[in-house]
């Protein structure tokens, strides 16, 4: 295969297309199913819960594999406040807010942070495709960010009336949100026009165009179903798949030898064997599900709310650190394993 054709993909066509590029379309498929069988049927038969535990929990818990790399851990120890104390403070603040009766405030933070987090992942992956194709990141980064984050928030804001966040401050924020929505749409559209012009000028590969389109469509469930809970769960299904596919790929490429601490050797063993990856992901699904069932059986619903919100918020917080490419360490430790070339493979 010519080098120019090979460089289009982060991994390969067979890997990228189903697990990265087209994964955002899972939400549209779920919306189509909801149209056929009914939203109430999906919700009453536990679709949201199944999605959380089958895909969500493996995705959330996979975040902590970053701590298993020896080089990573050494770096994190130079910033103890951010990487060790910060997560504790996030949980304490969340518990304090719930205890103070600010459940809608916590729901608002989760909803807004989720929209930003998911759209930033899309922007980051698009950047990886851009780097591989030799695109001008300095010129395209901000139009891409405005397009993906802006369109995500615009679609999120269109469906805000059906969300718990609508009850924040007695609904007094909704008129302002309704006024801001078309403005956000307009800004996102301008970003998309600028980005499309730059991509067309350098003849961007079809794979890059396809990923951009699917990433914009990622938040379409907010327009296609009435239930905000179902819409959020639908769009997250593709995000979950993308995240695990990217993280496994990086770990597989980075930890090619069984060296270092026990934790890093374990990470190598898992990342290098797909069967073990599947087994670990299943355990990440089954153990939290069993724990959650116990909480329901014992009727510890308050703790149930706390631990689920903690899992989600910690993922948002830690990923903001682990994937922060503005940090030189992150660029050096992750960048080469996304912009992958055979020369790097032979060096490892």
N, C-alpha and C positions, 0 to 999 in steps of 0.2 A: 504493500500500500504506500503511495507517495506520502512524503512527510507532511505536505500541505493538507492532504485529506485527513491524515491521522490527527493533526493538531486541532481540528474542528471540535473534537470531543474531549471532555475531561477524562473519561475512561475509554469508552467505545460506544458505537451506535447502539449495540444491544444492551449496554448498561445505562447509558445516559437517557435514551428515549423513554423507557418505561419508569425509571426510578427518579429521574431528575427533571427532564424537560416536559414530559406529559403528566407527571404526578399531580400538578395543580388541577388537572381536569377531573380528578376523582370527585371533587365537590360537585361538579356539574352532573356526573353520573348519579350520585346520591340524590341530587335534586330531581333528576328524571325518574328515579325509582319512587321518590316521594309523591310525584305527580300521579304515578300509576296506582300505588297501593294506599296513598294517603299519608299525610304528615303524622296524623294521630296514630296510625298503625305503627310507623317507624318508632315514634317516641314511646308508645305504650309497650313495645316489644324490646325495649332496652337498647336501641341502636346507639344512643349517645353514650351510655355506660360501656357498651362493648367497644366502641371506638376509643374511649379514654383508656381502657385497660389493655386492649389488644395492640393498639398502635401508640397511644399517648404515653403510657407509663414507660415502655421501652425507650421511647424518644426522650422523655424527661430524665430518666435515670442514666441514660447513656452520656449525659452531660458530664457526669462525675468521672468518666474515664480520663478526662484531662488531668486530674490529680494523680493518675497512676504513672504518668511519664516522669522519669527522674529529672530530666532537664526542665520540664514544666514546673515540677514541685520546687526545685531550687529557685526558679525565678519567682514563683508565687510567695515564697518565704521572704523575699526582699520587699514585698508589698503586703504584709500581714493584715493591715487594716482593710484593704480592698478584698483580698481573697479568703480571709478566714474570719475576721471580725464582722465585715460587711454582711455576709449571709446571715449571721446571728442577729444583727440589727434589723434586717429586713423581716425576719420572722417575729421578732419582738414587737416591731411596729405594727405588723399585721394583726397579731393577737391583741394588742392594745386597742386597735381600731374596732375589731369585732367585739371586744369586751365593752367598749364604750357605746355600742349600739350603732356603729357606723358601717353596717353591712353593705349598704348601697355605695358608700364611698370606696370600700374595698373592691366591690364588683366593678365600679367605674375604672379603678386603677388597672384591674386585671384586663378589662375589655380594651381600654386604650393602649395599654402596654402590649397586649397581644397583637393588636393591629400593627403597631410599629415594629414589633419583633418579627412578625411573619413577613412583612413587606421588606424589612431590611435584609432578611435572609435571601429573598428573591433578588434584591439589588446586589448582594454579595456574590451570588452564584452567577448572575449576569456579568459581573465584573470579571469573574474567573474565565468565562467564555471570551470576553473582550480581550483579556490579557493573552489568552492562548492564540487568538487570531491576530495579535499585534495591533489592536485598536488603540486609539489615542485616549487613554484613561483620563488624562487631565481635562480633555474637552467633553468627554461623554459621561463622566461620573455624576455630575450634578443634574444634568437633564434626566439621566436614568433614575436617580434617587427621587427627583421631583415627580417623575412619571409613576413610579411604582408605589412610593409611600403616599403620594397625593391621591392616586386612584383608589388605593386601599382605604384611605380615610373617607374619601367621598362616598364610596359604596357602603362603608360602615355607617356613616352618618345618615344615609338614606334609610337604613333599617333601624335607626336608633329608637324609634317610638316603641318597638316591640321588645326592647332590652331592659334589663333591670336598671341600667344606668339612667334610663328615662325618669326614674323616681328620685334621682339625686336632687337634693334641695327642693323637694316637692314639685319637680318638673319645671322649675323656673328657668332652667338653662335651655330647654327645648326650643323656644323661639329664636334664640341666638344661634343655635345649631342649625336650624332650618334656613336661616339667612346666610350662614357661612357655607352651607353645602354647595350651592352652585359656584361660589367663588373658588372653593377647593377644586371642584371639577374643572373649572376654567384654567386654573394654574397647572393642574395635572395634564390637561390637553395641550397646553403650550409646551410643557416639558416633553410630551410625547412627540409633538411635531418637530421640535428641535432635535431630539434623539433620533427620530426616523431619518431626518435629513443627514445627520452625521453618519449613521450606519449605512445609508444608501450610498453616500459619497465614497465610502471605503469598501463597498460591495460586501457587506457582512454576510456570513454564511447563513443558509436557511435554518440551521440548528439554533443560531443566536436569535433570529427573528421569531422562530417558533417558541423559544423559551420566553421571550419578552411577551408575546401574545398570551401564552398560558398563564404567565404570572399576573397579568392584568385581569384575566378571567378568574383568578383564584378567589377573589372576593365577590364574585357574581351571585353566590348563593343568597346573599342578603336581599337580592332583588327577585329571586326565583321561588323562595318559600316564605311562608308567613312567620314561622317560628324562628326567632333569633337564636334560640338554643340549638335547633337543628341546623341552621345556616352556619353557625360558628363551628359546630362539630363537623359538618360537611367540608368546609374549606380547610380545616385543620388536618383532615385525613391525608391530603396531598402533602401538606407541610411536614407532617410526621414522617412520611415515607422519604421525602427529600433529605431531611436532616439525618436520618439514620444511614441513608445511602452515602451521603457526603462524609459523615464521620467515620464510617467503616472503611471507606476508600482511603482516607487520610491515614488512619491507624495502620491499615494493611501496608501502605507504601512506606510509612515512617518507621515502623517497628518490624523490620525485616529479619532481625537477628534476636536470638534469645539471650539478651544481655541485660545487666543492671540489677535493680532490686527485684524482689519477689513480685511486687506489684507490676513492674514494667514487663517482667518475663510472662506474667499472666496475661497482660494486655497483648503481647506478641502472640501467645498461644491462641487466644481468642480471635484476634484479627486475622491470623494466617489460616484459619480453618473455618470455612463457611458453616459446617455442621455445628461447630461449637458456638458460632455467632448466633445461629438460630436457637440453640438450646438456652443460651444466656438471655436472649430477648424474650423467649417464652417464660423464663423464670422471672424476668422483669415485669411480665404481665400477670403471671399466676400469683406470685407472692403478694403484690399490692391488692389484687382482687380478693384474695383470701382474707387479708387484713381488713379490707373495707367491709366484707361480709360480716366479720366479727363485730365491727363497730355498729353495723345495722342491727345485728342480733342482740347486742347488749344495749342498743338504743343510746349510743354515745354520739348523737348526731352533732353536738357542738364540736367534739373532737374531730369528727368526720369532716366538717367544714374547715377546721383549722388545718388539718394535714393536707387536704387537697389544695387549698390555696397556697400553703407553704411550698408544696412541690412545684406548683406553677410559677409562683413569684421568684423562687430561687433559680429556676431555670432561666427566666428572663434576665435576672440580675447577673448570674454567672456567665451566660452566653454573651452578654454585653462586654464582659471582660475577656473571655477566652477567644472570641472572634474579632476583637478590636484591632483591625489592621492598621489603625493609626499608630499603634504601639510597635516600635521597631522589632521587639522580640516576637510578636505575633507574625509579622511579615516574614521574619527569618525562619520561624519554626513551623508555619503552616503554608505560607505562600508556595514554596518549591513543590509541595506535594499536591497542589491544585494545578499549577502550571507545570505539568509533569512531562518530562522528555526522556527519551531512552538513555541519554547521557547520564541523567540523574539516577535512573534505574540501575545502570551498570556500576555507578559509584557507590550504590548502597548494597 
